[in-house]
Amino acid sequence: MKLNLLTVVALALSIGIALWGLWDPQGFGDLADRIVSAQFDSRGWFIMLEVSALLFLSIYLALSKFGHIRLGPEGSEPEFSTPAWIAMLFAAGMGVGLLFYGAAEPLTHYAVLDQHMDGPSAASHALFVTYLNWGFHAWAIYGLVGLVIAYFAFRKGRSLLLSAPLGDIYGDRLWVNAMAWLFDLVSIVAIAVGLAGSFAMGVFQVQTGLAGLIGVSDPNALTTVIYVAMFIAFMIPLRKDLGEGMSKLSNLAMMLALGLMIYLLVLGPTSYIMNLTVSGFGRYLFNVLPAGFSTVEFFDRDIANWFQGWTLNYMIWWLAWSPFVGIFIARISKGRTIREFLIGVIVAPTLFSVFWFGVFGGVGFFDVFRGNGELLEVNAQSLDATTFALLQHFPLAGIAQGATILAAFLFVVTSVVSAGFTLAMIGSGGDQNPPPKVRMMWGIVLAGLGLAMIFVGEIALVRSIIALSAIAFVFIVPILVVCLIRALTSEKQV
C-alpha cells in the first residue's frame, strides 16, 4: 500500500493533534479556546457577514436564471426520487448533535438570557437563537459547498473534491496546484477533527444515558466500554464497501429519532409544544435575515462570550463539516437543477430542525414555566444528561431512554464510517472506492482523535478545538464561491 504525499501529511497532522490531546488534554483545549476567542473577537463580524452572504447568494441562485441549470449533462435525470432524496438529506442533517442539544441548547440560552430580561422574553429569544444556529444559515453553508462540488463534478466532469473548482477555473499552474493541494489538506483535517468532536459527544451522551438506565452512579466508569464498542462497530464496516448495511443502520437511527420526537409530541403537552413551535417559527422566519448580521456589539462580556461560544462557534462548526456533508449531498444530487438542489438542501432540513427543537425545547420550557424547573438544574450541571432527565417525566421512560442511547450510538458509528470513506477518498485524489487499508487507517486516526476529545472532557473546549480546525474555511469557502460564479456566468445555456 503506497500513500501519496497528501495522505501522509494529513495523517501526520491528525495523529499529531490526537497525541497532543492525549498527552495534555487540558492544555490542548485551553490553547484552542484562547486562539478561537481571539479570532472571534477580531473576525466575528466577518464570519457573520460571510454566512449571511452565503444565504443571500443561495436565495439569489435558486430564484435566478441560473436555477434551471442541471448538475450534470443537459437532459440528465436525478438518480433518486424526490422523496428518497429528501429522506437522505434528513439523514445527513440528523445526528448525535440534535439528540444531544434538543432540549439542552434552548435551556442553556434561556439561563443566560433570563439574567437580562423577563422569563417569557428570555424563552422566546432562546428558541430563536437555537433556530438561528441550526437553520437556514447552517444549511446555506452546506448547500453552497455541496453545490460547488456537485456542479464541477457532474457538470464539468471534475472530481468530488474541494480542489476541483480551482483547476477548472484557473488551469494547470503551479500556484493553482499548490492551493488546491492545501484546500484538500485543510478539508481532511477539518473533517477529522470535527467528526472526532461528534464522536466524543456521542460517547458522553451514551455513557450518561446508559449509567442512568442500569443504575451506575458514575457515568465515567462506562467510558472505556462504550468507546471500545463504538470502535469495533465502525472498524468492521470500514473493511467493506459502503452498501445497504450502513444505509439501513443510518435509516434505523433516523427512525428512532423521529419516533422519539413523535413520542414526546403525543405524550407531552401537545398544544403547548405546537403553540411554541408555530410562534417560534414565525419569529424566526421574519427575523432570520437581519439576525444573521448580529454581532452583539452593545452588550457586556458575558453576552459576548455566550454569542461567541454558541452562534459563532456553530457557524465555524458547519464550515468544518461542509466538505464532509457537501460531498455526501453532491453524490446524491446528480441530475437535479440548481433550484431544486438549493431549495431541497436548505429548506427541508431547516423545517425539520425547527420542529425538532420546538418539541424538545417546548417540553423543556413547559417544565420551566409550569413545572418544577428541574431540567434547568440538570442542564446547568451536565448538558449530556438533559435529554435523559426530560424522558424520565414520560411513560415508558426506560424504553425511550434505550432508544435514545441506541440512536446516538448508531449516529456516531455511521458518521465515522462515512467520514473514514470520505477522508480516504479525498486523500486518494477522488477515488470513490479507496483501499480498505486506507479507510481502516483513517478509522484508527478518528478513534485516536475522538479519545483525545474525550480526555479534554468539557464540551465547550471540544467545540473550540473543532472551531480552530475550521478557521481556514472562513477564507476557503469564498474562493470556491467565486469559482462557481465565474463558471455559471460562462454557461452558454443561460
N, C-alpha and C positions, 0 to 999 in steps of 0.2 A: 504494500500500500504506500504510494508516494503522495505526499501532501504538497500542495502548492504554497507559495510564499504567503498569500493572503490567509490561508487556513492556519499556517504555522504562527504568524504574528497574532492573529485573532485568538488562537488557543493560548498563546503565551500571555497575552494581556488578561484574558479571562481567568486563567489559572493564577496569575499574579494577584488579581483582585480577590479571588477566593482565598488564597493563602494569607493575604494581608488581613482579610476579615476574620479568618480563623485564628490568626496569631494575636491580633489586637482588635477585637470587635468593637469595643467601646471607643477606642481612639479613631478607628476607621469611620464609625458612624458620626462621631463628633466633628471630625475634619470635613466630611461630606456636608454636614449640616451647616458649618461655618461658610464653606465655599458657596453653597447654594443660596444661603441667606444673603451673602454679599452680591451674588448675581441678581437675585430678586430685587434687592434694594436699588441696584443701578440700572437694571434692564427689565424690571417688571412691566413698565409701560410698553416696551417693545413686544413682549410676549403677548399681552392682551391685544395690542394693535394687530399683531400678526394673525392670531387665531380669529379675530373678528373679520379681518380682511379675507381669510380663507372661507369663512361662512358667507360673506357677501359675494365672493367670487363664485362659490358653488351655486348660489341663487341665480347669479347672472348667467352662468354657463347652462344651467338647467332650462332657463327661460329664453335664451338667445337663439340665434340661427345655428349655433354650434350644437344645439341639443339633439339634432336628428342624426349626427354622425355616429356610425356604429363602431363599436370596439372590436373591429375585425374587418375583413373584406366586405365590400358592398354586397348586399344580398345575404349575408351570413345570418343565421338564426341562433337564438340563445340555446345553450346546451341543456339548460334546466328550465322546467316550467316556472312561471312566476311564483306560485305558492311554495314550491320546493326551494326556489332561490331565496325567498324571504325567510323561510324557515332556517336556512343555513346562515343568513345574516344574523338572525336571533342567536344562533349557536355561537357565532363569532363574538357577538356583543355580550352574551351571557358568560358568567364566570364566577369564580370564587369571590371577586370583589363585591358583586351585588349581594351575595349571601352574607358576606362579612359586614357590609356597610348599610344594609337595608333599613334597619332602624337606628343603628349606631350613629350614622352621619347626621341625619336630621336632629337627633337629640344632642349631639355634640355641638352643632351650630346653635341650637336653642340655648344651651347652657352658657355660651359666650354672649349671645345677643341679649339674653334676659337681664344681663347686668347693665344694659344701656337703653332698654325700652321696656314697655309693658309686656306682659306674658303673651297675649294673643298676637301682638305685632311681632314679637320675637319668634314665635312659632311659624307665622306666615313667611317671614324673611328666611328662616332656617330651611323651610321646604323649597323656597325659591332658589336659594344658593345651591342646594342639593341638585335641583333640576339643571341649574346653570353648569354645574360641574360635570354632569353625566349626559347632557342633552345635545342640542344642535351643534355647539362648538366642538365637542369631542368627536362627533361623527363627521363633521366637516373636515377635521384633520384626517381621520381615517379615509373619508370619501375621496378627498383630493389626492392624497398619496396613492390610494388604490387606483384612482383614475389615471394618474400619470403612468403607473406600472402597466395597467391594462392597455392603455392607448398605445404605448410604444411597443409592447409585447405583441399585441394582436393586430393592430393597425399598421405598424411599421416593421413587424417581423423581428423585433429585438427580444432579448431575454427578459425574464421576470426579475430584474434586479434594479435597485435604485440608480445604479451607474448607467443603465442603458440610455436614458434621455440625453446625457452629455455627449456620448459618442455619436448619436444620431444627429444632434443639432450642430455640434462644433467640430465633428470629424475626428480623424485619427491623428491627433497631435500629442506631443509629449506631455504638455501641461494638462490636457484633457484626460489622458490615460492615468496620470498621477492623481488627479482629483477624483476620477471615477473609482480608482482603487481605494482611495481614502474614504469615499462615500460608503463603499461596501464594508470596509473595516469598521467604521463607526456604527453602521447599521447592525453588524453582527454583535458588537459589544453591547449596544443598547438593548437589543432583543434578549441577549443572555442575562444581563443584569435585571432588566425589567421583569422577565419571566421568573427569575430567582426570587424576586420580591413577592410575587404572587404565590410561588411555591411555599415560602416561609409563612405567608398569611394563611394559606390553606392548612399548614401544619398547626399553627396557633389555634385556628378555629376548630379543627377536628379534635385536637387533644383536649380542648376545653369542653366541647360537647360530649365527647366520649367519657371524660372523667366524671361529669355530672350524671351521665346515663348509668355508669357501672358503679358509682359511689366512691371514686378515688378522690381524696381531699386535695391532692396536689397535681394539677394537670401536667406539670413539667415532668412528672415521673413517667408519662406516656410518650414523651417527645421522641425518644430513640426508637421505640416500637413503631410509631406512626411513620417516622422518617424512613426507616428501613422498608416498611410495607409499601410506601409510595415509590421508593427507589426500585424495588423489584417489579412493581406494577408497571412502571413506564419503561424499564430497560427491556422487558420481554418484547413489547411491540416494536421497539426501535430496531430489533434484529430483522424484522419482516417489513414487507411493503405496506404502505398505508392502504387499508381496504375497508370492507364493510364492518369489520370488527370495531375499529376505532370510531367509525361513524355511528354505530349503534350505541357505543358507550357514551359518546357525546350527546346523542339524542336522549338517552336514558337520563343523563344528568339534567338536561334541559327540561324534560318532562317532570322530573322530581321537583325542580324549582318552580315550574309552572303550577304543579299540583299543590305545592306549599303555599303559593300566593293565593290560589283559589280557596284553599282551606282556611286561611286567615280572613279572607274577604267574607266567606259564607258564615263561618262560626264566630267571627268577630263583630264589632259594631258596624255593620254594613252601611247603614245610612250615614254615619259619621265619616267613615272612610271615603264614601263616594262624594259627599259634600266637600270634604277636604281636597280630594283629587281634582274634582271639577274646578273648584275655585283656584286651587294652586296652579293648575294648568293654564287657566285663563290669565292669571297674573304673570306667569312665565311667558306665555305666548306674546303678550303685549308689551313686555319689558325686556325681553331677552336681548334684543339688538343693542339698546343703549347700555345695558348691564355689561355687555361684552367689552366696553371701553372703561369700565370702572377700575380705579387704582387706589381707592380709599385714602386719598392724599390728605384729607382733613381730619383724620381720626388719630387716636393715640397709638402708642407702640403695641399695645395688646391686640387691638383690632388689626393693625398692620401685620403682626405675626400670624394671627389667625387667617387673614387673607392669603398670605404667602404660603402658609403651611397647608392650605386646602386648595383654593381655586388656582393659584399659580402652579402649585405642585401638580395638580391634576392635569393642567394643560401640558406641562412638560412630560407627565406620565403618558398621556395619549400620544405625544410625539415619539416617546421611546418605543411604544408598541406599534406605531404606524407602519414600519416596514413589515413586521410580522402579520398584522391584521390586513394591511394593504395588499400583500402578496396573496393571502388567502382569498380576499374579496375579488381580486383581479382574476384569479384562477377560475372562479365560478361564474364570472360575468361576461365571458366572451360572447359576442354577438348582440349584446344589448346596446341601446343607444346611450349617449351621454346623459340625456334627460332621464331615461329610465334608471340608469345607474345611480345618479346623484339623488333623485327623489327616493328610490328604494333604500339606498345605503344610509341616508341622513334621517329621513322621516320615520320609517318603520321602527328601527331600534330605539329612537328617541321616545316615541309614543309608548313603547314597552317599558322603558326606564321610568317614564313619568308615572305609569300605572303601578309599577313595582314599588317605587319609593312612596307613592301615595298610600298603598296598602300597608307596608311595613311602618312608614312614618306615621300613618294615621293611627295604627294600633299603639305606637309609642306615645303620641300626643294625647290619645284618649286616656292613657294611664296617667299622664302628667296633669291633665285638667279635670278628669272625672274619676281618677283612681287614687292610689296612694303614693304615686311618684316613685315607686321602687325602681323602675327601669332607669331613671336618671342617675340614681345612686350606683347601680350596677355598671352603667355605661361610663361613669366617671372613674371607676376602678379598673375596668377591663373592657375594651371595645369588642374583643372576640367572644365575650360572654353574653352580650346584649341579646343576640338573636335567640339563644337558648333560654335566657331568662324570660323573654317575651313568650316563647312557646309554652312555658310552664303554666301560663294562665288559660290554656285551651284544653279541651277534651283530647284524649289520646295523645297526650304530650310526648310520651316516650316514643311512639311511632313517628311522630312529626320530627322529633329530635334525631332519631335514627335516620330518617330520610334526608335531613339536612346534612348530617355527617357524611352519608354516602354520596350525596350530590357534590359536596365540597371536595371529597376525595377524588371523584371521577373528573371534576372540572380541572383539578390540578394535574392528574395523570394525562388526560387528553391534551391539555395545553403544553405540557412538557414534551410529549411525543411529537406534536405538531411543530413545536419550536425546534426540536432536535433535527427534524427533517428540513425545516426552513434554513437553519444555520448551516447544515451540511450542503444544502442546495446553493446558498449564496457563496460559500467557500469554494465550491466546485465550478463556479462560473455559470450557474443557472441550470445545472443538471437536475431534472425533476425526479430522478431516481438515484440519488447519491449512494455510494457504497455503504453497506450495513456497518462496517467497522468505523467509518467516519461518523455515522449517526450515533453509534454507541459511545464513541469518544466524546461527542458533544453532550450526550446524556449524562456521562460521568462528570463533565465540567459543570453542567447545570446543577447536578446534585451537590457538588462542592460549593458553588455559589449560593445555593439555597441554604446549605448548612451554615455558611458564613452569615447569611441574613438572620438565621435562627439564633445564632450566637449573639448578634447585635441586640436582639430581643425587643427593642422598642419600635413600634410601628412607625412612629414619627421619623426616627432615624433611618429606617428601611426606606421610607418614602424619599428621604433626602438623598440616599445613595442612588436610587433609581433616577431621580431628577438630575443628579450630577452626570450620570452616564448619558443623558439625553440632551444636555445643554447644546451640543453641536448641532442638533436638528433644528434649533431655532434659526440657524443660518442656512442649513442644507435645504429645508423644505421650500423657501422662497426661490432658490435656484432651480429646483425641479419644476416649480410652477411657471417660472419664466420659460423654461424649455417647452412645457406643454402649450403655453400661449403662442409661442413662436411657431410651433408645429401646426396648431389649429388655424392660425391666420394664413398659413400657406396651403391649406386644403383647397384643392381645385373644385370640390363639390359644394363648397359653402355658398 
